[in-house]
Amino acid sequence: MKSIFNNTNFSTCLSTITDEVFYICDDGGVGIPCRISDSTSYDFKVINPKNKKIDFTKIDSCVYHANDGRKCDFLLNDDTIACFIEIKSLTDFSNSWKSDSKKDDALDQIIETIKKIKLRFPTISLIHIYGIICLKPNLPTFTQSIQVAEQVRINKLLTETGCPNLFIGNELTFSN
């Protein structure tokens, strides 16, 4: 993964973090990328028990801008995996379809970003590429595989990008 996701290819949008735990926040402002935050105000938590070098790449409003079309918020990667992550705010929990429409929108943004990366780097292997839908405020807590009832989303990701890995949650552990 480091042969593609590195400072040479993503310059000012990429930073490397070795902290055991770090947090990412999407303030939601137009033209403002995600940022490293603290434990009191975050949308996504990264656990790094081996203090590995984890690259944090700001995708929205850094690698790609408003005129570049749809894209996810950020990318996390180490030597073996890369995770494209989109954060969506939920303000109304009265109907599950509202959550579903947010998940569908997040999935579309992840798909469009993976397609852009595949065009730029056609030799990339998608076996170790993951899409993660993060719903805030912090629901559910741990990143997990999409449930069988949501198999349609997994199939859409696989069909449109070749990537077979879709998860939902707001916490990721880099333990490999």
N, C-alpha and C positions, 0 to 999 in steps of 0.2 A: 504494500500500500504506500510505503514511503517513497517509492519511485515515482508516484503520481502526485500524492498529496504531500507536498513539501513547499518550502519557502521559494524555491526557484519557480514553481508553477503558480503559486498563490500569494506570493510576496507579503504585502502589508495586511492581508486578510487572515493570515495564519499565525497562531502563537502556540508554543509548546509548553505544556504544564506537567509537572511531576508531583504535584501535591497528592497526598493520600485521599483527600476529599476536596472537590471544588464544585462550584455552583454556577449556573448560567441563567441569565435573566433576559427576557424579551420585553422591553419597555413599551413596545407597540407603536412607537412613533414612526411616521412615514419617513423613510430615508435614514433611519437610525438602526444600525445592526445590533444583534444580540451582543451581550457583554458578559464577562466574568463578574459575578456578584458575590454576596456573602450568604450565610445561612439564615439570615432574617428576611431576605427578600429574593427569592429565586423561583424559577419555573422548572429547572431540570438539575438534578444532582448526579455527579459522577463520583463513583467510588473506585479508587485506584490503590488497592492494598499493597501492591509491589512497587509503588512509586515509579511506574513505567512512564516513558515519554508519550504523552497523549497530545495529539494535535487538535486544536480547536480552530476551525475555519469558519469565519463569518461569511455566509453565502448571500443572504438577502441584504442589500444595501452595501455590499463590499465586493464580492466576486461578481455578482450580478446586481444590476440596478433596475429601477422602475421600468425603463424602456426595454429591458431584456425579457419581459414576459414573466410567467409564473415561476417561482422558485421557493425552496424550503428555507428555513431560518439559518441552520448551521449544520456543520459536519464535525463529527468526532472520529478520530482514527488512531490506531497504533500500527505496529508492523504487520498485523494480520487481518484486521477488520476495519471497515469504514461504515459509519452510521449516519444517514441523512435524517435530520430531525426537523419536524415542523411543530410549532407550539400554537395551539388554538385556545382561545378564551371561551369558557362556558359561563354565561350569565343567567340563563334560564334553564332550570332543571325539571320543568314541568312536563316536558314531552321527550321521549327517547329519540324521536325523529330529528329534533334539533341537535342532539349530540351526534346522531348519525350523519347529518348534513355537514357538521364540522369535521367529522372523521373523513368523509368523502372529499371535502375541500382540501384537507391536509394531505390526503393520499395523492390527489392530483398535483399538488405542489411538489411533493417528493418525486413523483413520476417524471414531471417536467425537468426537475433538476438532474436526475439520473440520466435522462436522455441528453441533456446539454453536456454532461460530463462524458458520456459515451461518444458523442460527436467529437469532442475535443481530444479524448484519449481512447481511440477505438480498440486498443489491445487490453483494456481493463477487464479483469475477470470479475463477474458479478456474484460468484458463489459466496464470497465473504463480504458482500455489501448488504446492509440492513436499512430498512425504512422504519422510523419510529414516529408514531403519532403521540404527541404530548398534549394532554388536555389540562388546562389550568382552570380553576385552582386545584392543583395537585391531585387529580383523580385519574386512574387509581395510583396508589403510591409506588408500587414496584412495576418495572417494565416486564411485560409478559407476552407470550405469543398471543396473537389475535385468536379469539375463540372460533370454534367450528362454525357457529352461526354467521360469522363474518368472513367465511371462506371466499365470498365474491370479491372482497377487497384484495385478498392474497392473490387470487387468480388474475385480477386486473393488473396488479404490480408485475406479476410474472409474465403475463402476456405482452404488456406494453414495454417492459424493460429487460426481461430476462432475469430479474432479481427475485429470488424465491423467499425472501425473509422480511416479514412485516410484524412489527410489535407495537404495543400501546403501553404508555406509562411515562413516568417522569424521573426514573432513576435507572442508572446503568452502571454495572460493575465490570471493570476490565480486569479479569482475574487470570486470563490465559498466559 
